[in-house]
Amino acid sequence: MTFQFPVGEQRGRHGPPEGKRALAAWTAAHQAQGNRITKSTVDLKLFAADWVIVCDRGSGTIGGAPYTGLHAIFMRAGPTGRLVEFREYFGEIAA
């Protein structure tokens, strides 16, 4: 799978097979740190061929601090219906 993320240790675009490992590392790091998005308001949901795009405003706790941000999440399914690509973009990130 392909995984693309804008910040942190998994920053960048990772193609197969590294993409699957980068996605697993990203989710494990968030779980270990106790990061949680506890509220999400979906502003836009699009379906285009094998792509699903979701734009939302989320809030919760990241890095032990309150978090609020904008997200655009792109997911693509392969011929078997399994996830083959995941991209996430943020708004309102401190430089």
Secondary structure as UniProt FT lines:
FT   STRAND          2..5
FT   TURN            9..10
FT   STRAND          12..14
FT   TURN            16..17
FT   HELIX           18..33
FT   STRAND          36..48
FT   TURN            49..50
FT   STRAND          51..62
FT   TURN            63..64
FT   STRAND          65..77
FT   TURN            79..80
FT   STRAND          83..91
//
